[in-house]
Amino acid sequence: MYLTKSTKEEIFAENGASKKDTGSAEGQIALFTHRINHLSQHLKKNPKDFNTERSLVKLVGKRKNLLDYLKNKKIDRYRSIIKKLELRK
């Protein structure tokens, strides 16, 4: 499995307040980004996997909603997570 408990804790420790801080927007965005990257690689190998494609689109939408929330509420946190994860060019 590509996403183990230790991987999640590592992602939340790097981007959230602590490894147990699973509810922060930054932690969730980082987790979604990790999953999106994994699904993108899978789709490059398996282009006809339409269920995975649908899951990828849903994850991108969830991440976009969280990014919009941060952009409207806490612009400094938004800018830091964008820079850290290199989401915008």
PDB file of N, CA, C and O in Angstrom:
ATOM      1  N   MET A   1       0.840  -1.170   0.000  1.00  0.00           N
ATOM      2  CA  MET A   1       0.000   0.000   0.000  1.00  0.00           C
ATOM      3  C   MET A   1       0.891   1.240   0.000  1.00  0.00           C
ATOM      4  O   MET A   1       1.874   1.309   0.737  1.00  0.00           O
ATOM      5  N   TYR A   2       0.548   2.188  -0.808  1.00  0.00           N
ATOM      6  CA  TYR A   2       1.394   3.362  -0.985  1.00  0.00           C
ATOM      7  C   TYR A   2       1.254   4.375   0.143  1.00  0.00           C
ATOM      8  O   TYR A   2       2.136   5.213   0.327  1.00  0.00           O
ATOM      9  N   LEU A   3       0.173   4.315   0.894  1.00  0.00           N
ATOM     10  CA  LEU A   3      -0.071   5.308   1.937  1.00  0.00           C
ATOM     11  C   LEU A   3      -0.239   4.597   3.277  1.00  0.00           C
ATOM     12  O   LEU A   3      -1.343   4.205   3.654  1.00  0.00           O
ATOM     13  N   THR A   4       0.868   4.439   3.982  1.00  0.00           N
ATOM     14  CA  THR A   4       0.834   3.764   5.274  1.00  0.00           C
ATOM     15  C   THR A   4       0.637   4.801   6.385  1.00  0.00           C
ATOM     16  O   THR A   4       0.661   6.009   6.149  1.00  0.00           O
ATOM     17  N   LYS A   5       0.446   4.299   7.576  1.00  0.00           N
ATOM     18  CA  LYS A   5       0.246   5.175   8.724  1.00  0.00           C
ATOM     19  C   LYS A   5       1.470   6.054   8.962  1.00  0.00           C
ATOM     20  O   LYS A   5       1.346   7.236   9.284  1.00  0.00           O
ATOM     21  N   SER A   6       2.639   5.470   8.801  1.00  0.00           N
ATOM     22  CA  SER A   6       3.860   6.245   9.021  1.00  0.00           C
ATOM     23  C   SER A   6       4.035   7.322   7.953  1.00  0.00           C
ATOM     24  O   SER A   6       4.540   8.406   8.244  1.00  0.00           O
ATOM     25  N   THR A   7       3.621   7.033   6.719  1.00  0.00           N
ATOM     26  CA  THR A   7       3.696   8.033   5.654  1.00  0.00           C
ATOM     27  C   THR A   7       2.770   9.200   5.956  1.00  0.00           C
ATOM     28  O   THR A   7       3.144  10.360   5.783  1.00  0.00           O
ATOM     29  N   LYS A   8       1.562   8.891   6.408  1.00  0.00           N
ATOM     30  CA  LYS A   8       0.613   9.949   6.768  1.00  0.00           C
ATOM     31  C   LYS A   8       1.149  10.806   7.913  1.00  0.00           C
ATOM     32  O   LYS A   8       1.074  12.034   7.861  1.00  0.00           O
ATOM     33  N   GLU A   9       1.692  10.157   8.948  1.00  0.00           N
ATOM     34  CA  GLU A   9       2.239  10.899  10.076  1.00  0.00           C
ATOM     35  C   GLU A   9       3.374  11.814   9.628  1.00  0.00           C
ATOM     36  O   GLU A   9       3.502  12.939  10.112  1.00  0.00           O
ATOM     37  N   GLU A  10       4.194  11.326   8.704  1.00  0.00           N
ATOM     38  CA  GLU A  10       5.299  12.125   8.183  1.00  0.00           C
ATOM     39  C   GLU A  10       4.782  13.348   7.420  1.00  0.00           C
ATOM     40  O   GLU A  10       5.306  14.451   7.575  1.00  0.00           O
ATOM     41  N   ILE A  11       3.760  13.144   6.604  1.00  0.00           N
ATOM     42  CA  ILE A  11       3.170  14.246   5.836  1.00  0.00           C
ATOM     43  C   ILE A  11       2.577  15.290   6.775  1.00  0.00           C
ATOM     44  O   ILE A  11       2.783  16.488   6.585  1.00  0.00           O
ATOM     45  N   PHE A  12       1.840  14.837   7.789  1.00  0.00           N
ATOM     46  CA  PHE A  12       1.223  15.772   8.729  1.00  0.00           C
ATOM     47  C   PHE A  12       2.269  16.457   9.605  1.00  0.00           C
ATOM     48  O   PHE A  12       2.093  17.617   9.976  1.00  0.00           O
ATOM     49  N   ALA A  13       3.351  15.760   9.940  1.00  0.00           N
ATOM     50  CA  ALA A  13       4.406  16.377  10.744  1.00  0.00           C
ATOM     51  C   ALA A  13       5.102  17.487   9.967  1.00  0.00           C
ATOM     52  O   ALA A  13       5.457  18.517  10.541  1.00  0.00           O
ATOM     53  N   GLU A  14       5.299  17.288   8.671  1.00  0.00           N
ATOM     54  CA  GLU A  14       5.971  18.290   7.844  1.00  0.00           C
ATOM     55  C   GLU A  14       5.080  19.505   7.583  1.00  0.00           C
ATOM     56  O   GLU A  14       5.573  20.632   7.541  1.00  0.00           O
ATOM     57  N   ASN A  15       3.786  19.292   7.410  1.00  0.00           N
ATOM     58  CA  ASN A  15       2.912  20.365   6.958  1.00  0.00           C
ATOM     59  C   ASN A  15       1.906  20.838   7.991  1.00  0.00           C
ATOM     60  O   ASN A  15       1.384  21.946   7.870  1.00  0.00           O
ATOM     61  N   GLY A  16       1.622  20.044   8.988  1.00  0.00           N
ATOM     62  CA  GLY A  16       0.694  20.460  10.031  1.00  0.00           C
ATOM     63  C   GLY A  16       1.445  20.922  11.256  1.00  0.00           C
ATOM     64  O   GLY A  16       2.662  21.103  11.216  1.00  0.00           O
ATOM     65  N   ALA A  17       0.728  21.111  12.340  1.00  0.00           N
ATOM     66  CA  ALA A  17       1.363  21.525  13.586  1.00  0.00           C
ATOM     67  C   ALA A  17       2.133  20.359  14.215  1.00  0.00           C
ATOM     68  O   ALA A  17       3.197  20.563  14.801  1.00  0.00           O
ATOM     69  N   SER A  18       1.600  19.138  14.097  1.00  0.00           N
ATOM     70  CA  SER A  18       2.264  17.943  14.612  1.00  0.00           C
ATOM     71  C   SER A  18       1.813  16.746  13.791  1.00  0.00           C
ATOM     72  O   SER A  18       0.993  16.883  12.884  1.00  0.00           O
ATOM     73  N   LYS A  19       2.349  15.570  14.110  1.00  0.00           N
ATOM     74  CA  LYS A  19       1.961  14.389  13.345  1.00  0.00           C
ATOM     75  C   LYS A  19       0.540  13.934  13.658  1.00  0.00           C
ATOM     76  O   LYS A  19      -0.052  13.170  12.895  1.00  0.00           O
ATOM     77  N   LYS A  20      -0.004  14.398  14.769  1.00  0.00           N
ATOM     78  CA  LYS A  20      -1.390  14.069  15.128  1.00  0.00           C
ATOM     79  C   LYS A  20      -2.381  15.115  14.635  1.00  0.00           C
ATOM     80  O   LYS A  20      -3.589  14.931  14.782  1.00  0.00           O
ATOM     81  N   ASP A  21      -1.898  16.207  14.053  1.00  0.00           N
ATOM     82  CA  ASP A  21      -2.758  17.296  13.590  1.00  0.00           C
ATOM     83  C   ASP A  21      -3.281  16.973  12.187  1.00  0.00           C
ATOM     84  O   ASP A  21      -2.786  17.499  11.190  1.00  0.00           O
ATOM     85  N   THR A  22      -4.281  16.106  12.130  1.00  0.00           N
ATOM     86  CA  THR A  22      -4.791  15.647  10.841  1.00  0.00           C
ATOM     87  C   THR A  22      -5.893  16.529  10.288  1.00  0.00           C
ATOM     88  O   THR A  22      -6.323  16.334   9.152  1.00  0.00           O
ATOM     89  N   GLY A  23      -6.357  17.491  11.064  1.00  0.00           N
ATOM     90  CA  GLY A  23      -7.486  18.301  10.633  1.00  0.00           C
ATOM     91  C   GLY A  23      -7.114  19.631  10.015  1.00  0.00           C
ATOM     92  O   GLY A  23      -7.976  20.317   9.468  1.00  0.00           O
ATOM     93  N   SER A  24      -5.850  20.010  10.090  1.00  0.00           N
ATOM     94  CA  SER A  24      -5.462  21.314   9.558  1.00  0.00           C
ATOM     95  C   SER A  24      -5.564  21.309   8.036  1.00  0.00           C
ATOM     96  O   SER A  24      -5.360  20.283   7.387  1.00  0.00           O
ATOM     97  N   ALA A  25      -5.876  22.454   7.496  1.00  0.00           N
ATOM     98  CA  ALA A  25      -6.024  22.558   6.045  1.00  0.00           C
ATOM     99  C   ALA A  25      -4.712  22.269   5.334  1.00  0.00           C
ATOM    100  O   ALA A  25      -4.709  21.639   4.276  1.00  0.00           O
ATOM    101  N   GLU A  26      -3.594  22.720   5.901  1.00  0.00           N
ATOM    102  CA  GLU A  26      -2.303  22.474   5.276  1.00  0.00           C
ATOM    103  C   GLU A  26      -1.977  20.983   5.217  1.00  0.00           C
ATOM    104  O   GLU A  26      -1.478  20.486   4.208  1.00  0.00           O
ATOM    105  N   GLY A  27      -2.263  20.283   6.303  1.00  0.00           N
ATOM    106  CA  GLY A  27      -2.025  18.839   6.332  1.00  0.00           C
ATOM    107  C   GLY A  27      -2.881  18.102   5.324  1.00  0.00           C
ATOM    108  O   GLY A  27      -2.405  17.204   4.629  1.00  0.00           O
ATOM    109  N   GLN A  28      -4.149  18.484   5.246  1.00  0.00           N
ATOM    110  CA  GLN A  28      -5.052  17.843   4.289  1.00  0.00           C
ATOM    111  C   GLN A  28      -4.611  18.118   2.854  1.00  0.00           C
ATOM    112  O   GLN A  28      -4.633  17.217   2.016  1.00  0.00           O
ATOM    113  N   ILE A  29      -4.214  19.350   2.567  1.00  0.00           N
ATOM    114  CA  ILE A  29      -3.766  19.697   1.215  1.00  0.00           C
ATOM    115  C   ILE A  29      -2.518  18.893   0.853  1.00  0.00           C
ATOM    116  O   ILE A  29      -2.393  18.410  -0.273  1.00  0.00           O
ATOM    117  N   ALA A  30      -1.595  18.751   1.804  1.00  0.00           N
ATOM    118  CA  ALA A  30      -0.384  17.980   1.548  1.00  0.00           C
ATOM    119  C   ALA A  30      -0.713  16.506   1.298  1.00  0.00           C
ATOM    120  O   ALA A  30      -0.130  15.874   0.417  1.00  0.00           O
ATOM    121  N   LEU A  31      -1.647  15.968   2.078  1.00  0.00           N
ATOM    122  CA  LEU A  31      -2.052  14.576   1.886  1.00  0.00           C
ATOM    123  C   LEU A  31      -2.719  14.389   0.527  1.00  0.00           C
ATOM    124  O   LEU A  31      -2.419  13.430  -0.185  1.00  0.00           O
ATOM    125  N   PHE A  32      -3.616  15.294   0.165  1.00  0.00           N
ATOM    126  CA  PHE A  32      -4.266  15.210  -1.141  1.00  0.00           C
ATOM    127  C   PHE A  32      -3.244  15.319  -2.266  1.00  0.00           C
ATOM    128  O   PHE A  32      -3.361  14.621  -3.273  1.00  0.00           O
ATOM    129  N   THR A  33      -2.254  16.178  -2.110  1.00  0.00           N
ATOM    130  CA  THR A  33      -1.223  16.341  -3.130  1.00  0.00           C
ATOM    131  C   THR A  33      -0.430  15.057  -3.299  1.00  0.00           C
ATOM    132  O   THR A  33      -0.116  14.658  -4.420  1.00  0.00           O
ATOM    133  N   HIS A  34      -0.103  14.409  -2.182  1.00  0.00           N
ATOM    134  CA  HIS A  34       0.617  13.131  -2.247  1.00  0.00           C
ATOM    135  C   HIS A  34      -0.213  12.084  -2.990  1.00  0.00           C
ATOM    136  O   HIS A  34       0.307  11.362  -3.841  1.00  0.00           O
ATOM    137  N   ARG A  35      -1.495  12.006  -2.666  1.00  0.00           N
ATOM    138  CA  ARG A  35      -2.378  11.038  -3.323  1.00  0.00           C
ATOM    139  C   ARG A  35      -2.566  11.366  -4.804  1.00  0.00           C
ATOM    140  O   ARG A  35      -2.600  10.464  -5.641  1.00  0.00           O
ATOM    141  N   ILE A  36      -2.690  12.658  -5.130  1.00  0.00           N
ATOM    142  CA  ILE A  36      -2.854  13.081  -6.515  1.00  0.00           C
ATOM    143  C   ILE A  36      -1.630  12.698  -7.343  1.00  0.00           C
ATOM    144  O   ILE A  36      -1.757  12.217  -8.469  1.00  0.00           O
ATOM    145  N   ASN A  37      -0.448  12.916  -6.777  1.00  0.00           N
ATOM    146  CA  ASN A  37       0.778  12.540  -7.493  1.00  0.00           C
ATOM    147  C   ASN A  37       0.836  11.043  -7.735  1.00  0.00           C
ATOM    148  O   ASN A  37       1.237  10.596  -8.810  1.00  0.00           O
ATOM    149  N   HIS A  38       0.430  10.262  -6.723  1.00  0.00           N
ATOM    150  CA  HIS A  38       0.433   8.799  -6.883  1.00  0.00           C
ATOM    151  C   HIS A  38      -0.564   8.360  -7.963  1.00  0.00           C
ATOM    152  O   HIS A  38      -0.235   7.526  -8.807  1.00  0.00           O
ATOM    153  N   LEU A  39      -1.769   8.914  -7.938  1.00  0.00           N
ATOM    154  CA  LEU A  39      -2.777   8.533  -8.926  1.00  0.00           C
ATOM    155  C   LEU A  39      -2.385   8.987 -10.332  1.00  0.00           C
ATOM    156  O   LEU A  39      -2.703   8.309 -11.309  1.00  0.00           O
ATOM    157  N   SER A  40      -1.708  10.109 -10.443  1.00  0.00           N
ATOM    158  CA  SER A  40      -1.256  10.583 -11.755  1.00  0.00           C
ATOM    159  C   SER A  40      -0.248   9.610 -12.356  1.00  0.00           C
ATOM    160  O   SER A  40      -0.298   9.304 -13.547  1.00  0.00           O
ATOM    161  N   GLN A  41       0.670   9.127 -11.513  1.00  0.00           N
ATOM    162  CA  GLN A  41       1.640   8.147 -12.000  1.00  0.00           C
ATOM    163  C   GLN A  41       0.942   6.856 -12.418  1.00  0.00           C
ATOM    164  O   GLN A  41       1.310   6.245 -13.422  1.00  0.00           O
ATOM    165  N   HIS A  42      -0.057   6.446 -11.656  1.00  0.00           N
ATOM    166  CA  HIS A  42      -0.811   5.241 -11.994  1.00  0.00           C
ATOM    167  C   HIS A  42      -1.524   5.398 -13.339  1.00  0.00           C
ATOM    168  O   HIS A  42      -1.551   4.469 -14.147  1.00  0.00           O
ATOM    169  N   LEU A  43      -2.093   6.567 -13.568  1.00  0.00           N
ATOM    170  CA  LEU A  43      -2.828   6.789 -14.817  1.00  0.00           C
ATOM    171  C   LEU A  43      -1.911   6.873 -16.029  1.00  0.00           C
ATOM    172  O   LEU A  43      -2.338   6.589 -17.148  1.00  0.00           O
ATOM    173  N   LYS A  44      -0.662   7.258 -15.820  1.00  0.00           N
ATOM    174  CA  LYS A  44       0.283   7.253 -16.938  1.00  0.00           C
ATOM    175  C   LYS A  44       0.551   5.832 -17.405  1.00  0.00           C
ATOM    176  O   LYS A  44       0.747   5.593 -18.596  1.00  0.00           O
ATOM    177  N   LYS A  45       0.560   4.884 -16.466  1.00  0.00           N
ATOM    178  CA  LYS A  45       0.779   3.477 -16.812  1.00  0.00           C
ATOM    179  C   LYS A  45      -0.503   2.801 -17.292  1.00  0.00           C
ATOM    180  O   LYS A  45      -0.457   1.900 -18.129  1.00  0.00           O
ATOM    181  N   ASN A  46      -1.650   3.238 -16.760  1.00  0.00           N
ATOM    182  CA  ASN A  46      -2.939   2.610 -17.045  1.00  0.00           C
ATOM    183  C   ASN A  46      -3.930   3.662 -17.538  1.00  0.00           C
ATOM    184  O   ASN A  46      -4.791   4.092 -16.771  1.00  0.00           O
ATOM    185  N   PRO A  47      -3.832   4.084 -18.790  1.00  0.00           N
ATOM    186  CA  PRO A  47      -4.664   5.200 -19.254  1.00  0.00           C
ATOM    187  C   PRO A  47      -6.156   4.887 -19.346  1.00  0.00           C
ATOM    188  O   PRO A  47      -6.966   5.811 -19.414  1.00  0.00           O
ATOM    189  N   LYS A  48      -6.536   3.626 -19.349  1.00  0.00           N
ATOM    190  CA  LYS A  48      -7.962   3.289 -19.469  1.00  0.00           C
ATOM    191  C   LYS A  48      -8.627   2.991 -18.130  1.00  0.00           C
ATOM    192  O   LYS A  48      -9.748   2.485 -18.095  1.00  0.00           O
ATOM    193  N   ASP A  49      -7.957   3.296 -17.045  1.00  0.00           N
ATOM    194  CA  ASP A  49      -8.513   3.081 -15.715  1.00  0.00           C
ATOM    195  C   ASP A  49      -9.389   4.282 -15.355  1.00  0.00           C
ATOM    196  O   ASP A  49      -8.923   5.243 -14.744  1.00  0.00           O
ATOM    197  N   PHE A  50     -10.645   4.211 -15.737  1.00  0.00           N
ATOM    198  CA  PHE A  50     -11.536   5.357 -15.600  1.00  0.00           C
ATOM    199  C   PHE A  50     -11.993   5.581 -14.158  1.00  0.00           C
ATOM    200  O   PHE A  50     -12.322   6.709 -13.791  1.00  0.00           O
ATOM    201  N   ASN A  51     -12.021   4.535 -13.338  1.00  0.00           N
ATOM    202  CA  ASN A  51     -12.373   4.718 -11.929  1.00  0.00           C
ATOM    203  C   ASN A  51     -11.305   5.534 -11.209  1.00  0.00           C
ATOM    204  O   ASN A  51     -11.621   6.406 -10.398  1.00  0.00           O
ATOM    205  N   THR A  52     -10.060   5.252 -11.503  1.00  0.00           N
ATOM    206  CA  THR A  52      -8.973   6.023 -10.912  1.00  0.00           C
ATOM    207  C   THR A  52      -8.996   7.452 -11.419  1.00  0.00           C
ATOM    208  O   THR A  52      -8.704   8.386 -10.672  1.00  0.00           O
ATOM    209  N   GLU A  53      -9.339   7.622 -12.674  1.00  0.00           N
ATOM    210  CA  GLU A  53      -9.419   8.965 -13.239  1.00  0.00           C
ATOM    211  C   GLU A  53     -10.491   9.787 -12.522  1.00  0.00           C
ATOM    212  O   GLU A  53     -10.289  10.967 -12.236  1.00  0.00           O
ATOM    213  N   ARG A  54     -11.609   9.169 -12.239  1.00  0.00           N
ATOM    214  CA  ARG A  54     -12.689   9.847 -11.520  1.00  0.00           C
ATOM    215  C   ARG A  54     -12.248  10.203 -10.103  1.00  0.00           C
ATOM    216  O   ARG A  54     -12.531  11.298  -9.617  1.00  0.00           O
ATOM    217  N   SER A  55     -11.557   9.279  -9.445  1.00  0.00           N
ATOM    218  CA  SER A  55     -11.050   9.555  -8.104  1.00  0.00           C
ATOM    219  C   SER A  55     -10.056  10.711  -8.115  1.00  0.00           C
ATOM    220  O   SER A  55     -10.049  11.541  -7.206  1.00  0.00           O
ATOM    221  N   LEU A  56      -9.228  10.761  -9.137  1.00  0.00           N
ATOM    222  CA  LEU A  56      -8.257  11.837  -9.259  1.00  0.00           C
ATOM    223  C   LEU A  56      -8.954  13.190  -9.412  1.00  0.00           C
ATOM    224  O   LEU A  56      -8.552  14.172  -8.789  1.00  0.00           O
ATOM    225  N   VAL A  57      -9.980  13.237 -10.227  1.00  0.00           N
ATOM    226  CA  VAL A  57     -10.716  14.487 -10.431  1.00  0.00           C
ATOM    227  C   VAL A  57     -11.385  14.936  -9.133  1.00  0.00           C
ATOM    228  O   VAL A  57     -11.400  16.126  -8.819  1.00  0.00           O
ATOM    229  N   LYS A  58     -11.938  13.981  -8.380  1.00  0.00           N
ATOM    230  CA  LYS A  58     -12.566  14.326  -7.105  1.00  0.00           C
ATOM    231  C   LYS A  58     -11.544  14.860  -6.107  1.00  0.00           C
ATOM    232  O   LYS A  58     -11.822  15.819  -5.387  1.00  0.00           O
ATOM    233  N   LEU A  59     -10.366  14.247  -6.061  1.00  0.00           N
ATOM    234  CA  LEU A  59      -9.330  14.709  -5.145  1.00  0.00           C
ATOM    235  C   LEU A  59      -8.842  16.104  -5.508  1.00  0.00           C
ATOM    236  O   LEU A  59      -8.604  16.931  -4.628  1.00  0.00           O
ATOM    237  N   VAL A  60      -8.695  16.362  -6.787  1.00  0.00           N
ATOM    238  CA  VAL A  60      -8.264  17.689  -7.231  1.00  0.00           C
ATOM    239  C   VAL A  60      -9.305  18.725  -6.817  1.00  0.00           C
ATOM    240  O   VAL A  60      -8.952  19.827  -6.395  1.00  0.00           O
ATOM    241  N   GLY A  61     -10.574  18.380  -6.933  1.00  0.00           N
ATOM    242  CA  GLY A  61     -11.640  19.290  -6.518  1.00  0.00           C
ATOM    243  C   GLY A  61     -11.621  19.558  -5.021  1.00  0.00           C
ATOM    244  O   GLY A  61     -11.808  20.696  -4.589  1.00  0.00           O
ATOM    245  N   LYS A  62     -11.395  18.513  -4.225  1.00  0.00           N
ATOM    246  CA  LYS A  62     -11.322  18.693  -2.771  1.00  0.00           C
ATOM    247  C   LYS A  62     -10.143  19.583  -2.395  1.00  0.00           C
ATOM    248  O   LYS A  62     -10.263  20.462  -1.541  1.00  0.00           O
ATOM    249  N   ARG A  63      -8.995  19.345  -3.045  1.00  0.00           N
ATOM    250  CA  ARG A  63      -7.826  20.166  -2.758  1.00  0.00           C
ATOM    251  C   ARG A  63      -8.069  21.615  -3.152  1.00  0.00           C
ATOM    252  O   ARG A  63      -7.663  22.534  -2.441  1.00  0.00           O
ATOM    253  N   LYS A  64      -8.729  21.816  -4.282  1.00  0.00           N
ATOM    254  CA  LYS A  64      -9.025  23.167  -4.742  1.00  0.00           C
ATOM    255  C   LYS A  64      -9.937  23.890  -3.752  1.00  0.00           C
ATOM    256  O   LYS A  64      -9.737  25.073  -3.475  1.00  0.00           O
ATOM    257  N   ASN A  65     -10.934  23.188  -3.219  1.00  0.00           N
ATOM    258  CA  ASN A  65     -11.825  23.797  -2.233  1.00  0.00           C
ATOM    259  C   ASN A  65     -11.073  24.208  -0.970  1.00  0.00           C
ATOM    260  O   ASN A  65     -11.311  25.285  -0.424  1.00  0.00           O
ATOM    261  N   LEU A  66     -10.168  23.351  -0.508  1.00  0.00           N
ATOM    262  CA  LEU A  66      -9.384  23.703   0.678  1.00  0.00           C
ATOM    263  C   LEU A  66      -8.455  24.873   0.398  1.00  0.00           C
ATOM    264  O   LEU A  66      -8.271  25.741   1.251  1.00  0.00           O
ATOM    265  N   LEU A  67      -7.865  24.901  -0.802  1.00  0.00           N
ATOM    266  CA  LEU A  67      -6.995  26.020  -1.161  1.00  0.00           C
ATOM    267  C   LEU A  67      -7.785  27.320  -1.254  1.00  0.00           C
ATOM    268  O   LEU A  67      -7.303  28.372  -0.835  1.00  0.00           O
ATOM    269  N   ASP A  68      -8.993  27.253  -1.802  1.00  0.00           N
ATOM    270  CA  ASP A  68      -9.842  28.445  -1.865  1.00  0.00           C
ATOM    271  C   ASP A  68     -10.206  28.937  -0.467  1.00  0.00           C
ATOM    272  O   ASP A  68     -10.228  30.141  -0.212  1.00  0.00           O
ATOM    273  N   TYR A  69     -10.490  28.001   0.434  1.00  0.00           N
ATOM    274  CA  TYR A  69     -10.798  28.362   1.815  1.00  0.00           C
ATOM    275  C   TYR A  69      -9.624  29.112   2.448  1.00  0.00           C
ATOM    276  O   TYR A  69      -9.801  30.171   3.051  1.00  0.00           O
ATOM    277  N   LEU A  70      -8.423  28.544   2.299  1.00  0.00           N
ATOM    278  CA  LEU A  70      -7.248  29.195   2.877  1.00  0.00           C
ATOM    279  C   LEU A  70      -6.987  30.551   2.236  1.00  0.00           C
ATOM    280  O   LEU A  70      -6.591  31.503   2.909  1.00  0.00           O
ATOM    281  N   LYS A  71      -7.212  30.630   0.930  1.00  0.00           N
ATOM    282  CA  LYS A  71      -6.971  31.888   0.222  1.00  0.00           C
ATOM    283  C   LYS A  71      -7.897  32.988   0.741  1.00  0.00           C
ATOM    284  O   LYS A  71      -7.487  34.142   0.862  1.00  0.00           O
ATOM    285  N   ASN A  72      -9.127  32.635   1.041  1.00  0.00           N
ATOM    286  CA  ASN A  72     -10.096  33.624   1.513  1.00  0.00           C
ATOM    287  C   ASN A  72      -9.938  33.955   2.995  1.00  0.00           C
ATOM    288  O   ASN A  72     -10.206  35.086   3.401  1.00  0.00           O
ATOM    289  N   LYS A  73      -9.509  32.996   3.804  1.00  0.00           N
ATOM    290  CA  LYS A  73      -9.458  33.192   5.250  1.00  0.00           C
ATOM    291  C   LYS A  73      -8.064  33.562   5.766  1.00  0.00           C
ATOM    292  O   LYS A  73      -7.916  34.493   6.557  1.00  0.00           O
ATOM    293  N   LYS A  74      -7.060  32.835   5.317  1.00  0.00           N
ATOM    294  CA  LYS A  74      -5.698  33.008   5.841  1.00  0.00           C
ATOM    295  C   LYS A  74      -4.710  33.050   4.677  1.00  0.00           C
ATOM    296  O   LYS A  74      -4.110  32.030   4.336  1.00  0.00           O
ATOM    297  N   ILE A  75      -4.541  34.206   4.075  1.00  0.00           N
ATOM    298  CA  ILE A  75      -3.746  34.323   2.858  1.00  0.00           C
ATOM    299  C   ILE A  75      -2.276  33.980   3.101  1.00  0.00           C
ATOM    300  O   ILE A  75      -1.615  33.462   2.200  1.00  0.00           O
ATOM    301  N   ASP A  76      -1.748  34.256   4.299  1.00  0.00           N
ATOM    302  CA  ASP A  76      -0.346  33.938   4.572  1.00  0.00           C
ATOM    303  C   ASP A  76      -0.120  32.426   4.638  1.00  0.00           C
ATOM    304  O   ASP A  76       0.891  31.931   4.141  1.00  0.00           O
ATOM    305  N   ARG A  77      -1.056  31.690   5.247  1.00  0.00           N
ATOM    306  CA  ARG A  77      -0.956  30.223   5.284  1.00  0.00           C
ATOM    307  C   ARG A  77      -1.097  29.649   3.880  1.00  0.00           C
ATOM    308  O   ARG A  77      -0.426  28.676   3.535  1.00  0.00           O
ATOM    309  N   TYR A  78      -1.972  30.251   3.066  1.00  0.00           N
ATOM    310  CA  TYR A  78      -2.154  29.825   1.669  1.00  0.00           C
ATOM    311  C   TYR A  78      -0.848  29.968   0.895  1.00  0.00           C
ATOM    312  O   TYR A  78      -0.422  29.048   0.197  1.00  0.00           O
ATOM    313  N   ARG A  79      -0.223  31.128   1.027  1.00  0.00           N
ATOM    314  CA  ARG A  79       1.018  31.377   0.279  1.00  0.00           C
ATOM    315  C   ARG A  79       2.132  30.440   0.728  1.00  0.00           C
ATOM    316  O   ARG A  79       2.927  29.988  -0.096  1.00  0.00           O
ATOM    317  N   SER A  80       2.201  30.146   2.010  1.00  0.00           N
ATOM    318  CA  SER A  80       3.262  29.262   2.497  1.00  0.00           C
ATOM    319  C   SER A  80       3.072  27.822   2.010  1.00  0.00           C
ATOM    320  O   SER A  80       4.045  27.164   1.643  1.00  0.00           O
ATOM    321  N   ILE A  81       1.821  27.324   2.002  1.00  0.00           N
ATOM    322  CA  ILE A  81       1.603  25.941   1.553  1.00  0.00           C
ATOM    323  C   ILE A  81       1.798  25.818   0.048  1.00  0.00           C
ATOM    324  O   ILE A  81       2.271  24.787  -0.431  1.00  0.00           O
ATOM    325  N   ILE A  82       1.444  26.848  -0.698  1.00  0.00           N
ATOM    326  CA  ILE A  82       1.662  26.844  -2.146  1.00  0.00           C
ATOM    327  C   ILE A  82       3.150  26.786  -2.448  1.00  0.00           C
ATOM    328  O   ILE A  82       3.591  26.047  -3.328  1.00  0.00           O
ATOM    329  N   LYS A  83       3.913  27.573  -1.707  1.00  0.00           N
ATOM    330  CA  LYS A  83       5.359  27.605  -1.920  1.00  0.00           C
ATOM    331  C   LYS A  83       5.995  26.292  -1.499  1.00  0.00           C
ATOM    332  O   LYS A  83       6.875  25.778  -2.189  1.00  0.00           O
ATOM    333  N   LYS A  84       5.555  25.744  -0.368  1.00  0.00           N
ATOM    334  CA  LYS A  84       6.151  24.514   0.159  1.00  0.00           C
ATOM    335  C   LYS A  84       5.897  23.318  -0.757  1.00  0.00           C
ATOM    336  O   LYS A  84       6.794  22.505  -0.983  1.00  0.00           O
ATOM    337  N   LEU A  85       4.677  23.210  -1.284  1.00  0.00           N
ATOM    338  CA  LEU A  85       4.312  22.065  -2.126  1.00  0.00           C
ATOM    339  C   LEU A  85       4.540  22.326  -3.615  1.00  0.00           C
ATOM    340  O   LEU A  85       4.385  21.428  -4.442  1.00  0.00           O
ATOM    341  N   GLU A  86       4.909  23.563  -3.944  1.00  0.00           N
ATOM    342  CA  GLU A  86       5.181  23.946  -5.334  1.00  0.00           C
ATOM    343  C   GLU A  86       3.991  23.651  -6.239  1.00  0.00           C
ATOM    344  O   GLU A  86       4.128  22.995  -7.271  1.00  0.00           O
ATOM    345  N   LEU A  87       2.818  24.146  -5.835  1.00  0.00           N
ATOM    346  CA  LEU A  87       1.592  23.877  -6.593  1.00  0.00           C
ATOM    347  C   LEU A  87       1.363  24.860  -7.716  1.00  0.00           C
ATOM    348  O   LEU A  87       0.790  24.501  -8.744  1.00  0.00           O
ATOM    349  N   ARG A  88       1.802  26.102  -7.540  1.00  0.00           N
ATOM    350  CA  ARG A  88       1.617  27.114  -8.574  1.00  0.00           C
ATOM    351  C   ARG A  88       2.965  27.450  -9.169  1.00  0.00           C
ATOM    352  O   ARG A  88       4.005  27.286  -8.530  1.00  0.00           O
ATOM    353  N   LYS A  89       2.933  27.923 -10.403  1.00  0.00           N
ATOM    354  CA  LYS A  89       4.185  28.279 -11.063  1.00  0.00           C
ATOM    355  C   LYS A  89       4.460  29.739 -10.960  1.00  0.00           C
ATOM    356  O   LYS A  89       5.479  30.212 -11.464  1.00  0.00           O
TER     357      LYS A  89
END
